[in-house]
């Protein structure tokens, strides 16, 4: 729920696209290819004086700001429009303290637009729709491990720049697709399925550190890369993994080969992206507008 006072103040200020004054001398810039369900935003806050800290909220979710390399007068954070967000006005709220201890705060209004997603029927082995009792403990361990990974907030490895596609193949299933496995509804598709024959080289889409490299029940051989500031990319159903957990990787570095492990109907690469635990369309990372 958007806080009414903050939204009213932001709308009264007439904030639109691009940068706008956020109050207390703060300038709030929003970069996004679209402000729609399943899309990431990059929120950049500039202050006339250095800040000791900065925090914020958007659509009820906290923003984790990091200071830019040039100094503590410029901060940025990833934000996200979740898949279940309703269209209409929303507000980005920020608050913090100057190095002298003076509180500062600001708000920026944006308009969330509607987005439609396709529907897809998929046939898989029954054990991937109703997992056998013997794997439920494994699934719980995997969920707990993934939650710990996605809760991390590490420093970005360097300057931000547009990411690269992990394989050259075209999409065969897009992000957000409403999926039915053997006729039973499941969560929307949290990534992008890319056409890739078994053994196709898979490359890191951006610089970061390997947070997970191993076999998971549903996604098979999987690599997760931590890009810092709560941003993660996921590479699933690999035939083989060619990196180790804790290893630093660069954009375009080979991390494995595509395959058909886990819950799949054939060889391909599942490429996902998350801010914290929430997925977004990874194709947004290829758009220079974010950077």
Buried (B, 14 or more C-beta within 10 A) or exposed (E): EBEEEBBBBBEEBEBEEEBBBBBBEBBBBBBBBBBBBBBBBBBBBBBEEEBEEBBBBBBEBEBBBBBBEEEBBBBBBBBBBBBEBEBEEBBBBBBBBBEEEEEBBBBBBBEBBEBEBEEBEBEBEEEBBEBEEEEEEEEEEBEEBBEEBBEEEBEBBEEBEBBEBBBEBEEEBBBBBEBBBBEEEBEBBBBBBBBBBEEBBBBBBBBBBBBBBEEBBBBBBBBBBBBBBBBBBBBBBBBEBBBEBEBEBEBBBEBBBBBBBBBBEEBBBBBBBBBBEBBBBBBBBEBEEBE
